[in-house]
Amino acid sequence: MHVGFQTTVHIGSIQQTAVLEGIMAAKHISTNDTASVLFRFLQHPEFVRTGSRLLFRMGSTQGIGKVTQVFPLETGPADFIDH
């Protein structure tokens, strides 16, 4: 896995495509590696709690983990314009 990798993330009842935004202390992850990573949901924000279990999968690439940190949604005036 590498930055920019897109995968389906499952957290409880949440199932959404997310992009891997960052890997802490590494450039990529291989089989049996452990790392802290940053995912960003692609379609819309989700309510996620710290400590939740997560699973991600894309083809034969799979992983499990735990949510250790959640970043608040940053909204600006453009996010509230009705099209």
C-alpha positions in Angstrom: 0.0 0.0 0.0 1.1 3.5 -0.7 -0.2 7.1 -0.4 -3.0 7.5 -2.8 -4.2 3.9 -2.5 -8.0 3.7 -2.6 -9.8 1.0 -0.6 -13.2 0.2 0.9 -13.1 0.9 4.6 -15.6 -0.8 7.0 -16.1 0.6 10.5 -19.2 -0.8 12.2 -22.1 -0.1 9.8 -20.0 2.3 7.8 -18.8 1.1 4.4 -17.2 3.7 2.1 -14.3 4.1 -0.2 -11.4 6.0 1.3 -8.0 7.2 0.1 -4.8 6.6 2.1 -3.5 10.1 2.8 -0.5 9.2 4.9 1.6 6.5 6.4 3.5 7.4 9.6 7.2 6.6 9.5 7.1 4.7 6.2 6.6 5.3 2.5 4.7 2.1 1.9 3.3 -1.0 3.7 3.9 -4.6 2.7 2.5 -7.9 4.0 2.6 -8.3 7.8 3.7 -4.7 8.3 2.2 -2.6 11.2 1.8 1.1 10.8 -0.4 4.1 11.6 -2.2 5.4 8.6 -4.5 8.3 7.7 -7.6 7.6 5.6 -9.9 10.2 4.1 -13.5 9.2 3.1 -14.1 10.1 -0.6 -17.9 10.5 -0.8 -19.1 12.2 2.5 -18.0 12.5 6.1 -18.9 9.8 8.6 -19.4 9.8 12.4 -16.5 7.6 13.7 -15.5 7.0 17.3 -12.0 6.6 18.6 -11.4 2.9 19.5 -13.7 1.6 16.8 -12.4 -1.5 14.9 -11.9 -1.1 11.2 -11.3 -3.4 8.2 -10.2 -2.4 4.8 -10.1 -4.4 1.6 -9.5 -3.9 -2.1 -9.0 -7.1 -4.1 -6.5 -9.3 -2.4 -5.2 -6.4 -0.2 -6.8 -6.5 3.3 -6.1 -5.1 6.7 -7.5 -4.7 10.2 -7.0 -2.1 12.8 -8.4 0.3 15.4 -9.3 4.0 15.0 -6.8 5.9 17.2 -7.6 9.4 16.2 -10.4 11.3 14.5 -10.0 14.7 12.8 -12.9 17.1 12.7 -14.5 18.0 9.4 -13.3 21.4 8.2 -16.1 23.2 6.5 -16.0 26.6 4.8 -18.6 28.9 3.3 -18.4 27.0 -0.1 -19.7 23.8 1.6 -23.1 25.4 2.3 -23.9 26.8 -1.2 -27.0 25.2 -2.6 -26.6 24.2 -6.2 
